[in-house]
Amino acid sequence: MRALLTALGPGWISLRRVIPGVLVAILLAVLARSMSDGVAQGAVGLPKIPLSPVLYAVLLGMLWRNTLGVPAWTNDGLNWAMHRLLRTGIALVGLRLTLAGASAIAVTALPVALGCLATALAAGIIISRLLSVPKRLGVLLAIGTAVCGCTAVVAMSPVIRAKHAETAFAVTCVVLFGCVAMLLYPWVAGHFFGDSPVHAGVFLGTAIHDTSQVIGSALIYSQQAGAPDALSAASVAKLLRNLSIIVLIPAAAWFVRKEEAREEIESTSGKGIEPADRAQGSRADGAPLRPAKSGAVPFFVFAFILFVVVRTAGDSMFHADAPMWHAVVNAGQSASELFLVCGMTAVGLSVSFTDMWRIGWRPLAAGFLVATLVGLCSLMLTLGMYRFFG
């Protein structure tokens, strides 16, 4: 056995580091599901309230993190669950959709997504200036709220030369207000779109920041309302926003180069440096201009699309109700829900209230205002699509 473990080498060591944290996430996920089932059935004399296991999972994770604390030995596993496992669950949501179904949802979601994208970018930059938030931090808050939360912040950070502290602040704001929206917006969706799961999903997919938070809120809504279509619609709407990073990252890189070139010209004017030399690219401190890194679309976006194609091809090759194909689709959907609940438990365990207060009131106020405006924009646009176009 020892020889086998030695042969496995780094792979076994990595697995051994991941297992404890994953087991903690699974334990809390099982506890959350038990609490959800118990309350829904009126256990211990409680009123029967159908609440989603995801809601309990996130709240349990946040309570544990901010009271008992999370041991260091669980960090690797929780990070794995929060990223690899959760994104695998998101990709498997694609099995709920065919290309025709995804296209129909995209027609409804695209105008709302574009409106929210424009609102987030404009509001983020303007509000950050009004509150004297550092320019780069304002851009990160705007892009994180507009596109795909933490992923967009991390992708944009090296492009605009953001400091590590600014990146951490932006990620913290996105996590804070995204989690608040994740727990609150399912109730808003139920109030305004109770008879239209697709429009409820479009609202959740365009109003909330990070992909994990969108999926969490859509799971809460779909489990409580018995409307699985909301999860599919929220996934399509969110992935439309994620794809905008293909355009925004190169555009930001171009603006950064242009701004740096302008600042160089101003700082070196009258010093005998030829414009041609400046245009070739050296910063005011003498260092060469680094090519800006372009952010890639997260892999799970392509995996989601692949599973949509697989579902479409499978439905075409077999009858949709063929026993074997039906069993494969159901197994994929069950695995997706299991992975999502475990991943959302890890998300709850990552939320630290102490870190929130360290940011200062200005970035928090800017993040709150931008998030609120995007939520209102999504609600108004989705209501318009719902009432005028059905």
C-alpha positions in Angstrom: 0.0 0.0 0.0 2.8 2.4 0.9 4.5 1.7 -2.5 1.2 2.4 -4.2 0.8 5.7 -2.4 4.4 6.6 -3.3 3.7 5.9 -7.0 0.6 8.0 -6.9 2.8 10.9 -5.6 1.5 14.4 -5.9 -2.0 13.2 -7.0 -2.5 11.4 -3.7 -1.2 14.3 -1.7 -3.6 16.7 -3.4 -6.5 14.3 -2.9 -5.6 13.9 0.8 -5.7 17.7 1.2 -9.1 18.1 -0.5 -11.0 15.3 1.2 -11.5 16.9 4.7 -13.0 20.1 3.3 -15.2 18.3 0.9 -16.5 16.1 3.7 -17.3 19.2 5.8 -19.3 20.6 2.8 -21.1 17.3 2.3 -21.9 17.1 6.1 -23.4 20.6 6.1 -25.3 19.9 2.8 -26.8 16.8 4.4 -27.7 18.7 7.5 -29.3 21.5 5.4 -31.4 19.0 3.4 -32.6 17.4 6.7 -33.5 20.7 8.1 -35.4 21.6 4.9 -37.3 18.4 4.9 -38.1 18.6 8.6 -39.4 22.2 8.5 -41.4 21.5 5.4 -43.1 18.6 7.2 -43.7 20.6 10.4 -41.3 18.7 12.6 -41.2 19.5 16.3 -44.4 21.4 16.1 -43.0 24.0 13.7 -45.3 25.5 11.0 -44.9 23.8 7.6 -42.7 26.2 5.6 -41.1 24.9 2.3 -37.7 26.4 2.3 -34.9 25.3 -0.1 -32.0 23.2 1.2 -29.6 25.7 -0.6 -31.0 28.4 1.7 -30.2 26.4 4.8 -26.8 25.4 3.4 -25.7 28.9 2.8 -27.0 30.2 6.1 -25.4 27.2 8.0 -22.0 27.9 6.3 -22.1 31.6 7.1 -23.1 30.9 10.7 -20.2 28.4 11.1 -17.6 30.7 9.5 -18.6 33.7 11.7 -18.9 31.9 15.0 -16.8 28.8 15.3 -14.4 29.7 12.4 -13.3 27.5 9.6 -10.2 25.3 10.3 -7.2 25.8 8.0 -7.2 22.0 7.1 -10.5 22.4 5.4 -9.5 25.3 3.1 -8.2 23.2 0.1 -11.3 21.0 0.1 -13.8 23.9 0.4 -12.0 25.8 -2.4 -12.3 22.7 -4.5 -16.0 22.3 -3.7 -16.6 26.0 -4.3 -15.0 26.1 -7.7 -14.6 22.6 -9.3 -17.6 20.9 -7.9 -19.9 23.9 -8.1 -18.9 24.6 -11.7 -19.4 21.0 -12.7 -22.9 21.2 -11.3 -23.6 24.4 -13.3 -22.4 22.8 -16.5 -24.7 19.8 -15.9 -27.6 22.2 -15.7 -27.2 22.2 -19.5 -28.8 18.7 -19.6 -32.1 20.4 -18.7 -32.2 22.3 -22.0 -32.2 21.7 -25.7 -30.8 24.2 -28.2 -34.4 25.3 -29.1 -35.3 25.8 -25.5 -32.1 27.7 -24.7 -32.6 29.9 -27.8 -36.1 30.7 -26.8 -34.9 31.8 -23.3 -32.1 33.8 -24.8 -34.5 35.8 -26.9 -36.2 36.9 -23.6 -33.0 37.3 -21.6 -30.8 39.1 -24.1 -32.4 42.6 -23.9 -32.6 42.4 -20.1 -28.9 41.2 -19.9 -27.7 44.1 -22.1 -29.7 46.7 -20.2 -28.3 45.4 -16.9 -24.8 45.3 -18.3 -24.9 48.9 -19.4 -26.5 50.0 -16.1 -23.8 48.3 -14.0 -20.9 49.7 -16.0 -22.2 53.3 -16.1 -23.4 53.3 -12.5 -20.3 51.7 -11.2 -18.0 54.3 -12.8 -20.2 57.3 -12.0 -21.0 56.3 -8.4 -17.4 55.5 -7.6 -16.3 59.0 -8.8 -19.1 60.7 -6.7 -17.9 58.7 -3.6 -14.2 59.3 -4.3 -13.6 55.5 -4.6 -10.2 54.8 -6.3 -10.6 54.6 -10.1 -9.4 51.1 -10.5 -11.5 49.8 -7.6 -14.5 51.5 -9.2 -13.9 49.7 -12.5 -13.6 46.4 -10.7 -16.8 46.9 -8.8 -18.6 47.8 -12.1 -17.2 44.8 -14.0 -17.9 42.4 -11.2 -21.5 43.5 -10.8 -22.1 43.7 -14.6 -20.6 40.4 -15.8 -19.8 37.4 -13.6 -18.8 38.5 -10.2 -15.5 37.3 -8.8 -14.4 35.7 -12.1 -14.7 39.0 -13.9 -12.9 40.9 -11.1 -10.0 38.5 -11.1 -9.8 38.6 -15.0 -10.0 42.4 -15.1 -7.5 43.1 -12.3 -4.2 42.5 -14.2 -5.6 44.3 -17.3 -6.2 47.6 -15.5 -3.1 47.1 -13.2 -5.2 47.0 -10.1 -3.5 46.6 -6.7 -4.1 43.4 -4.7 -6.0 45.3 -2.0 -8.3 46.7 -4.6 -9.0 43.3 -6.1 -9.7 41.9 -2.6 -12.0 44.7 -1.8 -14.0 44.3 -5.1 -14.3 40.5 -4.6 -15.5 41.1 -1.0 -18.2 43.6 -2.1 -19.4 41.2 -4.9 -19.6 38.3 -2.4 -21.4 40.4 0.2 -24.1 42.0 -1.9 -24.4 39.0 -4.2 -25.1 36.7 -1.2 -27.7 39.2 0.1 -29.4 39.2 -3.3 -29.2 35.4 -3.5 -31.2 35.1 -0.3 -33.6 38.0 -1.0 -34.4 37.9 -4.7 -36.1 34.5 -4.9 -38.9 36.0 -2.9 -39.0 39.0 -5.2 -39.2 36.7 -8.2 -42.0 34.7 -6.6 -44.0 37.9 -6.0 -43.7 39.4 -9.5 -43.3 36.3 -11.6 -45.0 33.5 -9.6 -46.8 32.2 -12.7 -43.8 32.4 -15.1 -40.7 30.5 -14.0 -38.9 31.5 -17.2 -39.2 35.2 -16.4 -38.4 34.5 -12.8 -35.2 32.8 -13.9 -34.3 35.7 -16.3 -34.7 38.1 -13.4 -32.5 36.1 -11.1 -29.9 35.5 -13.9 -29.5 39.2 -14.7 -29.9 40.8 -11.3 -27.4 38.8 -9.2 -23.6 39.0 -9.7 -21.6 35.8 -9.4 -22.6 32.6 -11.3 -22.7 30.6 -8.1 -25.0 33.1 -6.5 -27.3 33.1 -9.5 -27.5 29.3 -9.4 -28.1 29.3 -5.7 -31.0 31.8 -5.9 -32.5 29.9 -8.8 -32.3 26.6 -6.9 -34.0 28.3 -3.9 -36.8 29.6 -6.1 -37.2 26.4 -8.2 -37.2 24.1 -5.1 -39.7 26.2 -3.2 -42.0 26.9 -6.2 -41.6 23.5 -7.8 -40.5 25.2 -11.0 -37.3 23.6 -12.4 -37.6 25.8 -15.5 -36.5 28.8 -13.5 -33.0 27.2 -13.0 -32.6 26.6 -16.7 -33.7 30.2 -17.5 -31.4 31.7 -14.9 -28.5 29.7 -16.2 -29.0 30.8 -19.8 -29.4 34.5 -18.7 -26.3 34.4 -16.6 -24.2 32.7 -19.3 -25.2 35.4 -21.7 -23.7 37.9 -19.3 -20.6 35.8 -18.9 -19.9 35.8 -22.6 -19.7 39.6 -22.6 -16.3 39.3 -21.0 -15.0 38.3 -24.4 -15.6 41.9 -25.5 -15.1 43.8 -22.2 -11.6 42.5 -21.4 -9.9 43.5 -24.7 -11.8 46.8 -24.6 -10.5 47.5 -21.1 -6.9 46.6 -22.3 -7.2 49.1 -25.2 -8.4 51.9 -22.9 -5.6 51.2 -20.4 -3.0 51.4 -23.1 -4.6 54.6 -24.4 -4.7 56.2 -20.9 -1.1 55.2 -20.1 0.1 56.7 -23.4 -1.8 59.9 -22.7 -0.3 60.1 -19.2 3.1 59.5 -20.5 2.8 62.3 -23.0 1.7 64.7 -20.3 4.4 63.6 -17.9 7.2 63.7 -20.4 6.2 66.8 -22.4 9.1 69.2 -22.7 11.7 66.6 -21.8 12.9 66.0 -25.3 11.3 62.6 -25.8 9.9 62.1 -29.3 6.3 61.0 -29.6 7.4 58.0 -31.7 9.5 56.8 -28.7 6.6 57.3 -26.4 4.2 55.5 -28.7 6.5 52.4 -28.7 5.6 52.0 -25.1 7.5 52.8 -22.0 5.7 53.9 -18.9 6.5 57.1 -17.0 8.7 55.0 -14.6 10.8 53.8 -17.5 9.4 50.2 -17.5 8.0 48.9 -20.8 4.3 48.6 -21.2 3.2 45.1 -20.5 0.7 43.6 -22.9 -2.6 43.4 -21.1 -3.8 39.9 -20.3 -7.1 39.1 -21.9 -9.5 37.2 -19.7 -10.9 33.9 -21.1 -14.5 32.9 -20.7 -14.7 30.3 -17.9 -14.6 26.7 -19.1 -17.9 25.7 -17.5 -19.7 28.1 -19.9 -18.5 26.0 -22.8 -19.2 22.8 -20.9 -22.8 24.0 -20.3 -23.3 24.6 -24.0 -21.8 21.2 -24.7 -24.4 19.5 -22.4 -27.2 21.5 -24.1 -25.9 20.0 -27.4 -25.7 16.5 -25.9 -29.3 16.8 -24.7 -30.5 18.1 -28.1 -28.7 15.2 -29.9 -29.9 12.6 -27.4 -33.5 13.8 -27.7 -33.2 13.6 -31.5 -31.6 10.1 -31.6 -33.8 8.6 -28.9 -37.3 9.4 -27.9 -37.3 11.9 -25.0 -39.1 9.4 -22.9 -36.9 6.4 -23.8 -36.1 4.6 -20.5 -32.3 4.5 -20.9 -32.0 8.1 -22.2 -34.5 9.3 -19.6 -32.4 7.6 -16.9 -29.2 9.3 -18.1 -30.8 12.7 -18.1 -32.3 12.2 -14.7 -28.9 11.0 -13.3 -27.2 14.1 -14.7 -29.8 16.4 -13.2 -29.6 14.7 -9.8 -25.8 14.9 -9.8 -26.1 18.6 -10.8 -28.3 19.4 -7.8 -26.1 17.4 -5.4 -22.9 19.2 -6.6 -24.7 22.6 -6.5 -25.9 22.2 -2.9 -22.4 21.1 -1.7 -20.8 23.9 -3.6 -23.2 26.5 -2.2 -22.4 25.2 1.3 -18.7 26.0 0.6 -19.8 29.5 -0.6 -21.5 30.1 2.7 -18.4 29.0 4.5 -16.4 31.6 2.6 -18.4 34.7 3.7 -16.6 36.5 6.5 -18.4 39.5 8.2 -15.1 40.7 9.7 -13.6 41.1 6.2 -16.6 43.1 5.1 -16.1 45.8 7.8 -12.4 46.2 6.9 -13.2 47.7 3.5 -14.5 51.0 4.7 -17.8 52.7 4.0 -17.1 54.2 0.6 -16.5 51.1 -1.4 -19.3 49.3 0.5 -21.7 52.2 -0.3 -20.6 52.2 -4.0 -21.0 48.4 -4.3 -24.5 48.5 -2.6 -25.8 51.3 -4.8 -24.5 49.6 -8.0 -26.0 46.3 -7.0 -29.3 47.9 -6.1 -29.6 49.8 -9.4 -28.8 46.6 -11.4 -31.5 44.7 -9.4 -34.0 47.4 -10.1 -33.0 47.6 -13.8 -33.4 43.8 -14.1 -36.8 43.9 -12.4 -38.2 46.7 -14.6 -36.9 45.2 -17.9 -38.1 41.7 -17.0 -41.5 43.0 -16.0 -41.7 44.8 -19.3 -40.8 41.6 -21.3 -43.3 39.7 -19.2 -46.2 42.0 -19.6 -45.8 43.2 -23.2 -44.3 40.1 -24.8 -45.6 37.3 -22.6 
